[in-house]
Amino acid sequence: MTAKPNKIYKILTSEQWKSLQSAGFFEGAPIDLEDGYIHFSTAAQLKETVSKHFKNQSDLILVSVNTDRLGDELKYEPSRGCDLFPHLYSKLDQSAIIAATVLQEDGTGGHIIPENLYA
């Protein structure tokens, strides 16, 4: 990855989203807390992330985050298939969130990724 994207994405449960809104920040899902950083995906990585980690789950919120607001705590590190994934080594402050969208289910256990992410 040569140019870093200005938006990255996090999938939250509706409970995690409500907690973030109430607290003003998000410290991470259980896997994030276990790994020591918050996992994100770029637009190009999102479809596979949703399919691999969120199949057959409902009430999911897709959160769009402005990378410029995350500072030096955002790192791009090799992960699935040696692709560079964004990892945040701090809490996610609500002020970095630029949009939140309910992920629609596709009727097969999967989800429909909004096409406007790629614009």
KOLPA-274508 format. One record per atom (N, C-alpha, C): residue in one letter; chain; x, y, z. Coordinates in steps of 0.02 Angstrom, whole numbers, plus 32768, in hexadecimal, padded with zeros to 4 digits. Layout:
N
<atom type="A" mol="A" east="X" north="Y" up="Z"/>
...
//
This chain:
119
<atom type="M" mol="A" east="802B" north="7FC5" up="8000"/>
<atom type="M" mol="A" east="8000" north="8000" up="8000"/>
<atom type="M" mol="A" east="802D" north="803E" up="8000"/>
<atom type="T" mol="A" east="8027" north="8065" up="7FCD"/>
<atom type="T" mol="A" east="8052" north="80A0" up="7FC9"/>
<atom type="T" mol="A" east="8031" north="80DC" up="7FEA"/>
<atom type="A" mol="A" east="7FF5" north="80EC" up="7FD6"/>
<atom type="A" mol="A" east="7FD2" north="8124" up="7FF5"/>
<atom type="A" mol="A" east="7FA2" north="8109" up="802A"/>
<atom type="K" mol="A" east="7FA5" north="8128" up="8063"/>
<atom type="K" mol="A" east="7F78" north="8114" up="8099"/>
<atom type="K" mol="A" east="7F34" north="8133" up="808E"/>
<atom type="P" mol="A" east="7EFF" north="810C" up="8098"/>
<atom type="P" mol="A" east="7EBC" north="8127" up="808D"/>
<atom type="P" mol="A" east="7EA9" north="815B" up="80C1"/>
<atom type="N" mol="A" east="7E7C" north="8187" up="80AF"/>
<atom type="N" mol="A" east="7E66" north="81B9" up="80E0"/>
<atom type="N" mol="A" east="7E29" north="81A1" up="8108"/>
<atom type="K" mol="A" east="7E0D" north="8166" up="80F4"/>
<atom type="K" mol="A" east="7DD6" north="8147" up="811A"/>
<atom type="K" mol="A" east="7DE5" north="80FD" up="8125"/>
<atom type="I" mol="A" east="7DD7" north="80E6" up="8161"/>
<atom type="I" mol="A" east="7DDA" north="809F" up="8170"/>
<atom type="I" mol="A" east="7D98" north="808C" up="8193"/>
<atom type="Y" mol="A" east="7D8E" north="804C" up="819D"/>
<atom type="Y" mol="A" east="7D4C" north="8035" up="81B3"/>
<atom type="Y" mol="A" east="7D52" north="8003" up="81EC"/>
<atom type="K" mol="A" east="7D21" north="8008" up="821A"/>
<atom type="K" mol="A" east="7D1C" north="7FDA" up="8253"/>
<atom type="K" mol="A" east="7CD4" north="7FC2" up="8255"/>
<atom type="I" mol="A" east="7CCB" north="7F82" up="8261"/>
<atom type="I" mol="A" east="7C88" north="7F66" up="8268"/>
<atom type="I" mol="A" east="7C7C" north="7F5C" up="82B3"/>
<atom type="L" mol="A" east="7C44" north="7F78" up="82CA"/>
<atom type="L" mol="A" east="7C31" north="7F73" up="8310"/>
<atom type="L" mol="A" east="7BED" north="7F52" up="8316"/>
<atom type="T" mol="A" east="7BE2" north="7F31" up="834E"/>
<atom type="T" mol="A" east="7B9E" north="7F1B" up="835D"/>
<atom type="T" mol="A" east="7B76" north="7F59" up="8372"/>
<atom type="S" mol="A" east="7B35" north="7F55" up="8371"/>
<atom type="S" mol="A" east="7B0D" north="7F8E" up="8386"/>
<atom type="S" mol="A" east="7B1B" north="7FA0" up="83CF"/>
<atom type="E" mol="A" east="7B29" north="7F6E" up="83F9"/>
<atom type="E" mol="A" east="7B3A" north="7F7B" up="843F"/>
<atom type="E" mol="A" east="7B7C" north="7FA1" up="8445"/>
<atom type="Q" mol="A" east="7BAE" north="7F8C" up="841E"/>
<atom type="Q" mol="A" east="7BEE" north="7FB0" up="841E"/>
<atom type="Q" mol="A" east="7BE5" north="7FF8" up="8406"/>
<atom type="W" mol="A" east="7BBC" north="8002" up="83D3"/>
<atom type="W" mol="A" east="7BAF" north="8045" up="83B9"/>
<atom type="W" mol="A" east="7B8E" north="8070" up="83EE"/>
<atom type="K" mol="A" east="7B5C" north="8055" up="8410"/>
<atom type="K" mol="A" east="7B3A" north="807C" up="8445"/>
<atom type="K" mol="A" east="7B6B" north="808E" up="847D"/>
<atom type="S" mol="A" east="7B96" north="805F" up="848E"/>
<atom type="S" mol="A" east="7BC8" north="806B" up="84C3"/>
<atom type="S" mol="A" east="7BF9" north="80A2" up="84AD"/>
<atom type="L" mol="A" east="7C0F" north="80A0" up="846F"/>
<atom type="L" mol="A" east="7C3C" north="80D3" up="8454"/>
<atom type="L" mol="A" east="7C1A" north="8118" up="8457"/>
<atom type="Q" mol="A" east="7BDC" north="811B" up="8443"/>
<atom type="Q" mol="A" east="7BB8" north="815B" up="8444"/>
<atom type="Q" mol="A" east="7BB1" north="8176" up="848B"/>
<atom type="S" mol="A" east="7BA5" north="814A" up="84B9"/>
<atom type="S" mol="A" east="7B9C" north="815E" up="84FF"/>
<atom type="S" mol="A" east="7BDE" north="8175" up="851E"/>
<atom type="A" mol="A" east="7C13" north="814F" up="8512"/>
<atom type="A" mol="A" east="7C54" north="815E" up="8531"/>
<atom type="A" mol="A" east="7C7C" north="8193" up="850B"/>
<atom type="G" mol="A" east="7C70" north="8198" up="84C9"/>
<atom type="G" mol="A" east="7C96" north="81C7" up="84A0"/>
<atom type="G" mol="A" east="7CD5" north="81A8" up="8483"/>
<atom type="F" mol="A" east="7CDF" north="8167" up="8491"/>
<atom type="F" mol="A" east="7D19" north="8144" up="8476"/>
<atom type="F" mol="A" east="7D0B" north="80F9" up="8476"/>
<atom type="F" mol="A" east="7D35" north="80D4" up="8452"/>
<atom type="F" mol="A" east="7D2F" north="808B" up="844E"/>
<atom type="F" mol="A" east="7D74" north="806E" up="845B"/>
<atom type="E" mol="A" east="7D78" north="8041" up="848B"/>
<atom type="E" mol="A" east="7DB9" north="8023" up="849C"/>
<atom type="E" mol="A" east="7DC5" north="7FE2" up="8475"/>
<atom type="G" mol="A" east="7D91" north="7FC8" up="8456"/>
<atom type="G" mol="A" east="7D9A" north="7F8D" up="842D"/>
<atom type="G" mol="A" east="7D6A" north="7F55" up="843C"/>
<atom type="A" mol="A" east="7D60" north="7F2B" up="840A"/>
<atom type="A" mol="A" east="7D3A" north="7EED" up="8411"/>
<atom type="A" mol="A" east="7D67" north="7EBB" up="8436"/>
<atom type="P" mol="A" east="7D4B" north="7E83" up="844C"/>
<atom type="P" mol="A" east="7D74" north="7E52" up="8470"/>
<atom type="P" mol="A" east="7DB4" north="7E3F" up="844B"/>
<atom type="I" mol="A" east="7DB1" north="7E34" up="840A"/>
<atom type="I" mol="A" east="7DED" north="7E22" up="83E4"/>
<atom type="I" mol="A" east="7E20" north="7E5B" up="83E3"/>
<atom type="D" mol="A" east="7E08" north="7E99" up="83E0"/>
<atom type="D" mol="A" east="7E34" north="7ED3" up="83E2"/>
<atom type="D" mol="A" east="7E59" north="7ED6" up="8424"/>
<atom type="L" mol="A" east="7E33" north="7ECE" up="845A"/>
<atom type="L" mol="A" east="7E51" north="7ED1" up="849D"/>
<atom type="L" mol="A" east="7E85" north="7E99" up="84A6"/>
<atom type="E" mol="A" east="7E75" north="7E5F" up="848B"/>
<atom type="E" mol="A" east="7EA3" north="7E26" up="8490"/>
<atom type="E" mol="A" east="7EE4" north="7E33" up="8468"/>
<atom type="D" mol="A" east="7EDD" north="7E52" up="842D"/>
<atom type="D" mol="A" east="7F17" north="7E5E" up="8402"/>
<atom type="D" mol="A" east="7F3E" north="7E9D" up="8415"/>
<atom type="G" mol="A" east="7F1F" north="7ECB" up="843B"/>
<atom type="G" mol="A" east="7F42" north="7F07" up="8450"/>
<atom type="G" mol="A" east="7F3B" north="7F42" up="8421"/>
<atom type="Y" mol="A" east="7F0E" north="7F3D" up="83F1"/>
<atom type="Y" mol="A" east="7F01" north="7F74" up="83C2"/>
<atom type="Y" mol="A" east="7EBC" north="7F69" up="83A4"/>
<atom type="I" mol="A" east="7E9F" north="7F9F" up="8388"/>
<atom type="I" mol="A" east="7E5E" north="7F9B" up="8368"/>
<atom type="I" mol="A" east="7E69" north="7F8B" up="831E"/>
<atom type="H" mol="A" east="7E49" north="7F55" up="8307"/>
<atom type="H" mol="A" east="7E4D" north="7F40" up="82C1"/>
<atom type="H" mol="A" east="7E1F" north="7F6A" up="8296"/>
<atom type="F" mol="A" east="7E38" north="7F80" up="825E"/>
<atom type="F" mol="A" east="7E11" north="7FA4" up="822C"/>
<atom type="F" mol="A" east="7E1C" north="7F83" up="81E9"/>
<atom type="S" mol="A" east="7DF5" north="7F98" up="81B7"/>
<atom type="S" mol="A" east="7DFE" north="7F83" up="8172"/>
<atom type="S" mol="A" east="7DFC" north="7FBF" up="8145"/>
<atom type="T" mol="A" east="7E1F" north="7FBB" up="810E"/>
<atom type="T" mol="A" east="7E18" north="7FED" up="80D9"/>
<atom type="T" mol="A" east="7DD9" north="7FDB" up="80B1"/>
<atom type="A" mol="A" east="7DC3" north="8006" up="8084"/>
<atom type="A" mol="A" east="7D89" north="7FF7" up="805A"/>
<atom type="A" mol="A" east="7D95" north="7FB7" up="8032"/>
<atom type="A" mol="A" east="7DD2" north="7FAE" up="8019"/>
<atom type="A" mol="A" east="7DE1" north="7F73" up="7FF1"/>
<atom type="A" mol="A" east="7DE1" north="7F32" up="801A"/>
<atom type="Q" mol="A" east="7DED" north="7F37" up="805B"/>
<atom type="Q" mol="A" east="7DF0" north="7EFC" up="8086"/>
<atom type="Q" mol="A" east="7DAD" north="7EEC" up="80A8"/>
<atom type="L" mol="A" east="7D7F" north="7F1B" up="80A6"/>
<atom type="L" mol="A" east="7D43" north="7F16" up="80CE"/>
<atom type="L" mol="A" east="7D16" north="7EDA" up="80BD"/>
<atom type="K" mol="A" east="7D0B" north="7ECE" up="807E"/>
<atom type="K" mol="A" east="7CDF" north="7E96" up="806A"/>
<atom type="K" mol="A" east="7CF7" north="7E54" up="8086"/>
<atom type="E" mol="A" east="7D38" north="7E46" up="8081"/>
<atom type="E" mol="A" east="7D53" north="7E08" up="809C"/>
<atom type="E" mol="A" east="7D4F" north="7E07" up="80E8"/>
<atom type="T" mol="A" east="7D5C" north="7E3E" up="8108"/>
<atom type="T" mol="A" east="7D58" north="7E42" up="8151"/>
<atom type="T" mol="A" east="7D11" north="7E32" up="8169"/>
<atom type="V" mol="A" east="7CE0" north="7E4F" up="8149"/>
<atom type="V" mol="A" east="7C9A" north="7E43" up="815D"/>
<atom type="V" mol="A" east="7C88" north="7DFA" up="8152"/>
<atom type="S" mol="A" east="7C9C" north="7DDF" up="811A"/>
<atom type="S" mol="A" east="7C8D" north="7D99" up="810A"/>
<atom type="S" mol="A" east="7CAF" north="7D69" up="813A"/>
<atom type="K" mol="A" east="7CED" north="7D76" up="814A"/>
<atom type="K" mol="A" east="7D14" north="7D49" up="8174"/>
<atom type="K" mol="A" east="7D02" north="7D4D" up="81BE"/>
<atom type="H" mol="A" east="7CF5" north="7D89" up="81D7"/>
<atom type="H" mol="A" east="7CED" north="7D91" up="8220"/>
<atom type="H" mol="A" east="7CA5" north="7DA1" up="8237"/>
<atom type="F" mol="A" east="7C78" north="7DB1" up="8209"/>
<atom type="F" mol="A" east="7C36" north="7DC7" up="8220"/>
<atom type="F" mol="A" east="7BFC" north="7DA3" up="81FE"/>
<atom type="K" mol="A" east="7C09" north="7D6C" up="81DD"/>
<atom type="K" mol="A" east="7BD5" north="7D45" up="81BB"/>
<atom type="K" mol="A" east="7BA0" north="7D2F" up="81EF"/>
<atom type="N" mol="A" east="7B62" north="7D32" up="81DB"/>
<atom type="N" mol="A" east="7B29" north="7D1E" up="8204"/>
<atom type="N" mol="A" east="7B20" north="7D48" up="8244"/>
<atom type="Q" mol="A" east="7B3D" north="7D83" up="8246"/>
<atom type="Q" mol="A" east="7B32" north="7DB1" up="827E"/>
<atom type="Q" mol="A" east="7B03" north="7DE9" up="8266"/>
<atom type="S" mol="A" east="7AD9" north="7DFF" up="8293"/>
<atom type="S" mol="A" east="7AAB" north="7E35" up="8282"/>
<atom type="S" mol="A" east="7AB9" north="7E72" up="82AE"/>
<atom type="D" mol="A" east="7A97" north="7EA8" up="829F"/>
<atom type="D" mol="A" east="7A9E" north="7EE6" up="82C6"/>
<atom type="D" mol="A" east="7AE6" north="7EFF" up="82C6"/>
<atom type="L" mol="A" east="7B04" north="7F04" up="828C"/>
<atom type="L" mol="A" east="7B48" north="7F1C" up="8285"/>
<atom type="L" mol="A" east="7B49" north="7F63" up="826B"/>
<atom type="I" mol="A" east="7B79" north="7F89" up="8283"/>
<atom type="I" mol="A" east="7B81" north="7FCF" up="826F"/>
<atom type="I" mol="A" east="7BC6" north="7FD6" up="824E"/>
<atom type="L" mol="A" east="7BC7" north="7FF2" up="8212"/>
<atom type="L" mol="A" east="7C05" north="8000" up="81EF"/>
<atom type="L" mol="A" east="7C18" north="8048" up="81FF"/>
<atom type="V" mol="A" east="7C52" north="8050" up="821F"/>
<atom type="V" mol="A" east="7C69" north="8092" up="8234"/>
<atom type="V" mol="A" east="7CA2" north="80A8" up="8206"/>
<atom type="S" mol="A" east="7C9B" north="80E3" up="81E9"/>
<atom type="S" mol="A" east="7CCE" north="8100" up="81BE"/>
<atom type="S" mol="A" east="7CF7" north="8131" up="81E8"/>
<atom type="V" mol="A" east="7D39" north="812B" up="81E3"/>
<atom type="V" mol="A" east="7D66" north="8152" up="820E"/>
<atom type="V" mol="A" east="7D97" north="817A" up="81E3"/>
<atom type="N" mol="A" east="7DA0" north="81B8" up="81F5"/>
<atom type="N" mol="A" east="7DD0" north="81E4" up="81D3"/>
<atom type="N" mol="A" east="7E16" north="81D5" up="81EF"/>
<atom type="T" mol="A" east="7E42" north="81BB" up="81C5"/>
<atom type="T" mol="A" east="7E85" north="81A8" up="81DC"/>
<atom type="T" mol="A" east="7EAF" north="81E4" up="81F2"/>
<atom type="D" mol="A" east="7EA0" north="821F" up="81D7"/>
<atom type="D" mol="A" east="7EC6" north="825A" up="81EA"/>
<atom type="D" mol="A" east="7EBC" north="826C" up="8234"/>
<atom type="R" mol="A" east="7E86" north="8254" up="8251"/>
<atom type="R" mol="A" east="7E77" north="8264" up="8297"/>
<atom type="R" mol="A" east="7E93" north="8230" up="82C8"/>
<atom type="L" mol="A" east="7EB6" north="81FE" up="82AF"/>
<atom type="L" mol="A" east="7ECF" north="81C8" up="82DB"/>
<atom type="L" mol="A" east="7F18" north="81D1" up="82F0"/>
<atom type="G" mol="A" east="7F3D" north="81F9" up="82CC"/>
<atom type="G" mol="A" east="7F82" north="8207" up="82DF"/>
<atom type="G" mol="A" east="7FB1" north="81CC" up="82D6"/>
<atom type="D" mol="A" east="7FE8" north="81CE" up="82FC"/>
<atom type="D" mol="A" east="801D" north="819C" up="82F5"/>
<atom type="D" mol="A" east="800C" north="8158" up="8313"/>
<atom type="E" mol="A" east="7FD3" north="8154" up="8335"/>
<atom type="E" mol="A" east="7FBF" north="8114" up="8353"/>
<atom type="E" mol="A" east="7FA2" north="80E4" up="831F"/>
<atom type="L" mol="A" east="7F96" north="80FC" up="82E2"/>
<atom type="L" mol="A" east="7F7E" north="80D2" up="82AB"/>
<atom type="L" mol="A" east="7FBA" north="80B7" up="8285"/>
<atom type="K" mol="A" east="7FBD" north="8074" up="8282"/>
<atom type="K" mol="A" east="7FF3" north="8052" up="825F"/>
<atom type="K" mol="A" east="7FD6" north="8024" up="822A"/>
<atom type="Y" mol="A" east="7FF9" north="801B" up="81F3"/>
<atom type="Y" mol="A" east="7FE5" north="7FEB" up="81C0"/>
<atom type="Y" mol="A" east="8015" north="7FB0" up="81C5"/>
<atom type="E" mol="A" east="7FF8" north="7F76" up="81D4"/>
<atom type="E" mol="A" east="8022" north="7F3B" up="81E2"/>
<atom type="E" mol="A" east="8009" north="7EFF" up="81BA"/>
<atom type="P" mol="A" east="8038" north="7ED2" up="81A7"/>
<atom type="P" mol="A" east="8024" north="7E97" up="8181"/>
<atom type="P" mol="A" east="7FF5" north="7E6B" up="81A9"/>
<atom type="S" mol="A" east="7FC3" north="7E52" up="8186"/>
<atom type="S" mol="A" east="7F94" north="7E24" up="81A5"/>
<atom type="S" mol="A" east="7F7E" north="7DF2" up="816F"/>
<atom type="R" mol="A" east="7F3E" north="7DE5" up="816A"/>
<atom type="R" mol="A" east="7F22" north="7DB4" up="813C"/>
<atom type="R" mol="A" east="7F41" north="7DBB" up="80F6"/>
<atom type="G" mol="A" east="7F62" north="7D87" up="80DF"/>
<atom type="G" mol="A" east="7F80" north="7D88" up="809C"/>
<atom type="G" mol="A" east="7FB8" north="7DBB" up="8095"/>
<atom type="C" mol="A" east="7FD7" north="7DCE" up="80CB"/>
<atom type="C" mol="A" east="800D" north="7DFF" up="80CC"/>
<atom type="C" mol="A" east="7FF6" north="7E45" up="80B6"/>
<atom type="D" mol="A" east="7FB5" north="7E4F" up="80B1"/>
<atom type="D" mol="A" east="7F99" north="7E90" up="80A1"/>
<atom type="D" mol="A" east="7FA4" north="7EBD" up="80DE"/>
<atom type="L" mol="A" east="7FAF" north="7EFE" up="80D3"/>
<atom type="L" mol="A" east="7FB8" north="7F2D" up="810A"/>
<atom type="L" mol="A" east="7F74" north="7F44" up="8124"/>
<atom type="F" mol="A" east="7F66" north="7F35" up="8163"/>
<atom type="F" mol="A" east="7F27" north="7F47" up="8182"/>
<atom type="F" mol="A" east="7F33" north="7F7F" up="81B4"/>
<atom type="P" mol="A" east="7F03" north="7FAE" up="81BA"/>
<atom type="P" mol="A" east="7F09" north="7FE4" up="81EC"/>
<atom type="P" mol="A" east="7EF9" north="7FCA" up="8232"/>
<atom type="H" mol="A" east="7F26" north="7FDA" up="8260"/>
<atom type="H" mol="A" east="7F1E" north="7FC8" up="82A7"/>
<atom type="H" mol="A" east="7F28" north="8007" up="82D0"/>
<atom type="L" mol="A" east="7EFA" north="8013" up="82FF"/>
<atom type="L" mol="A" east="7EFE" north="804E" up="832A"/>
<atom type="L" mol="A" east="7F14" north="8039" up="836F"/>
<atom type="Y" mol="A" east="7F4C" north="8054" up="8385"/>
<atom type="Y" mol="A" east="7F69" north="8044" up="83C6"/>
<atom type="Y" mol="A" east="7F54" north="8076" up="83FC"/>
<atom type="S" mol="A" east="7F15" north="8089" up="83FA"/>
<atom type="S" mol="A" east="7EF7" north="80B4" up="842D"/>
<atom type="S" mol="A" east="7EAC" north="80AB" up="8427"/>
<atom type="K" mol="A" east="7E88" north="80CC" up="8452"/>
<atom type="K" mol="A" east="7E3F" north="80C9" up="844C"/>
<atom type="K" mol="A" east="7E29" north="80F1" up="840E"/>
<atom type="L" mol="A" east="7DEF" north="80E0" up="83F5"/>
<atom type="L" mol="A" east="7DD2" north="8105" up="83BD"/>
<atom type="L" mol="A" east="7DA6" north="813B" up="83DA"/>
<atom type="D" mol="A" east="7DB9" north="8179" up="83D0"/>
<atom type="D" mol="A" east="7D92" north="81B2" up="83E8"/>
<atom type="D" mol="A" east="7D59" north="81BF" up="83B7"/>
<atom type="Q" mol="A" east="7D1F" north="81CE" up="83D3"/>
<atom type="Q" mol="A" east="7CE4" north="81DA" up="83AA"/>
<atom type="Q" mol="A" east="7CEE" north="8212" up="8378"/>
<atom type="S" mol="A" east="7D19" north="8242" up="8387"/>
<atom type="S" mol="A" east="7D25" north="827A" up="8359"/>
<atom type="S" mol="A" east="7D45" north="8265" up="8317"/>
<atom type="A" mol="A" east="7D63" north="8229" up="8314"/>
<atom type="A" mol="A" east="7D82" north="8210" up="82D6"/>
<atom type="A" mol="A" east="7D4F" north="81EF" up="82A8"/>
<atom type="I" mol="A" east="7D13" north="81E2" up="82C1"/>
<atom type="I" mol="A" east="7CE0" north="81C0" up="829A"/>
<atom type="I" mol="A" east="7CBC" north="81F3" up="826D"/>
<atom type="I" mol="A" east="7CB8" north="81E1" up="822C"/>
<atom type="I" mol="A" east="7C98" north="820F" up="81FD"/>
<atom type="I" mol="A" east="7C54" north="81F5" up="81E6"/>
<atom type="A" mol="A" east="7C46" north="81B5" up="81F0"/>
<atom type="A" mol="A" east="7C05" north="8199" up="81DD"/>
<atom type="A" mol="A" east="7BFC" north="8156" up="81FF"/>
<atom type="A" mol="A" east="7BBD" north="8144" up="8208"/>
<atom type="A" mol="A" east="7BAB" north="8102" up="8222"/>
<atom type="A" mol="A" east="7B6D" north="80EB" up="81FC"/>
<atom type="T" mol="A" east="7B70" north="80AE" up="81E3"/>
<atom type="T" mol="A" east="7B3B" north="8093" up="81B8"/>
<atom type="T" mol="A" east="7B28" north="804D" up="81D1"/>
<atom type="V" mol="A" east="7AE8" north="8040" up="81D4"/>
<atom type="V" mol="A" east="7AD2" north="7FFC" up="81E5"/>
<atom type="V" mol="A" east="7AE1" north="7FD0" up="81A9"/>
<atom type="L" mol="A" east="7B04" north="7F98" up="81B5"/>
<atom type="L" mol="A" east="7B13" north="7F69" up="817F"/>
<atom type="L" mol="A" east="7AD4" north="7F3F" up="8171"/>
<atom type="Q" mol="A" east="7ABE" north="7F42" up="8135"/>
<atom type="Q" mol="A" east="7A83" north="7F1B" up="8121"/>
<atom type="Q" mol="A" east="7A97" north="7ED3" up="8114"/>
<atom type="E" mol="A" east="7A6D" north="7EA5" up="8129"/>
<atom type="E" mol="A" east="7A79" north="7E5E" up="811D"/>
<atom type="E" mol="A" east="7A61" north="7E4C" up="80D7"/>
<atom type="D" mol="A" east="7A82" north="7E1A" up="80B8"/>
<atom type="D" mol="A" east="7A71" north="7E08" up="8073"/>
<atom type="D" mol="A" east="7A44" north="7DCC" up="806E"/>
<atom type="G" mol="A" east="7A2E" north="7DAF" up="80A6"/>
<atom type="G" mol="A" east="7A01" north="7D76" up="80A4"/>
<atom type="G" mol="A" east="7A24" north="7D32" up="80A2"/>
<atom type="T" mol="A" east="7A66" north="7D33" up="809E"/>
<atom type="T" mol="A" east="7A8C" north="7CF4" up="809C"/>
<atom type="T" mol="A" east="7ABD" north="7CEF" up="80D6"/>
<atom type="G" mol="A" east="7AB6" north="7D1B" up="8107"/>
<atom type="G" mol="A" east="7AE5" north="7D1D" up="813F"/>
<atom type="G" mol="A" east="7B1D" north="7D50" up="8134"/>
<atom type="G" mol="A" east="7B1E" north="7D6E" up="80F9"/>
<atom type="G" mol="A" east="7B50" north="7DA0" up="80EA"/>
<atom type="G" mol="A" east="7B33" north="7DE6" up="80F1"/>
<atom type="H" mol="A" east="7B5A" north="7E17" up="80DB"/>
<atom type="H" mol="A" east="7B47" north="7E5D" up="80E2"/>
<atom type="H" mol="A" east="7B55" north="7E82" up="80A1"/>
<atom type="I" mol="A" east="7B30" north="7EB7" up="8097"/>
<atom type="I" mol="A" east="7B38" north="7EE1" up="805B"/>
<atom type="I" mol="A" east="7B64" north="7F1C" up="806E"/>
<atom type="I" mol="A" east="7B9D" north="7F21" up="804D"/>
<atom type="I" mol="A" east="7BCC" north="7F59" up="8059"/>
<atom type="I" mol="A" east="7BB5" north="7F94" up="802E"/>
<atom type="P" mol="A" east="7BA9" north="7FCD" up="804D"/>
<atom type="P" mol="A" east="7B94" north="8008" up="8026"/>
<atom type="P" mol="A" east="7BC7" north="8019" up="7FF0"/>
<atom type="E" mol="A" east="7BAE" north="8024" up="7FB4"/>
<atom type="E" mol="A" east="7BDA" north="8032" up="7F7B"/>
<atom type="E" mol="A" east="7BFD" north="8075" up="7F80"/>
<atom type="N" mol="A" east="7BE0" north="80A4" up="7FA5"/>
<atom type="N" mol="A" east="7BFE" north="80E7" up="7FA9"/>
<atom type="N" mol="A" east="7C3F" north="80E8" up="7FD1"/>
<atom type="L" mol="A" east="7C53" north="80B0" up="7FEE"/>
<atom type="L" mol="A" east="7C94" north="80AD" up="8011"/>
<atom type="L" mol="A" east="7CCE" north="80B7" up="7FE1"/>
<atom type="Y" mol="A" east="7CC4" north="80A2" up="7FA4"/>
<atom type="Y" mol="A" east="7CFA" north="80A2" up="7F74"/>
<atom type="Y" mol="A" east="7D00" north="80E3" up="7F4E"/>
<atom type="A" mol="A" east="7CD4" north="8111" up="7F5C"/>
<atom type="A" mol="A" east="7CD5" north="8151" up="7F38"/>
<atom type="A" mol="A" east="7D0A" north="817F" up="7F56"/>
//
